[in-house]
Amino acid sequence: MVGRLEFGTAATAARIAVPDAGELIEQGPAQQALTAPRHGFTASLVAGSGRPAADLRP
């Protein structure tokens, strides 16, 4: 699972899971979740990581 502070590290994972308010809102291949997130909360985490999506690719 990925928290706010670990999102930059998630780029090294093969798969990630993103929880919000105790509910799993997105899970799947890290590259997909980091470069084309399906959930708005995931997109906001990527945007807040301070790193361009290209830098978050594994």
N, C-alpha and C positions, 0 to 999 in steps of 0.2 A: 504494500500500500504506500501511497505517496502523500506526504504532508507538505505544507507550504514551504518549509525550510529545506526539504529534500528534493525539490523538483529538478534542480540542476543536475543532481546525481542520478535521477531517473533515466537520463539519456544512456547510461551504461547498462541498463536492464533490458532484457528481452521482452518482458511483459510488465505492465503496471496496472494497479487498481487505484482508483481515486474515490475516497469517501467524502461525503458532505453530510453534516448533521447526523452521523451515525448510520447513514445509508450508502451503499456502494453505488455510485452513479455512473462510473465508466471503468471498463477493464478491457484489456486486449494488448496487442503488440505495442511496445513503447513508441516506435516510430510513428505509428498512426495516431496515437493519442497525443503525442507531442507536436506533430506537424499538421494534423487535421482533426482536432478534438471534436467529438460529437456533442459534448455538453458544455454549456456556457461557463460553468464553474471551472472545468478543466482548462478552457481557453483563458480564463482570467488568471489561473495559476501559471500557465505558460507565459502570459504577458507580464506577470509580476516577477518572473524569475530573473529579469534583467538581462536575459540572453536571447538573441534572435533564434527563431525556430530552427534555422539551418545549423546553429551551434548545438542544438539539443538532439540532433540525430545521432544514433549510436554508431 
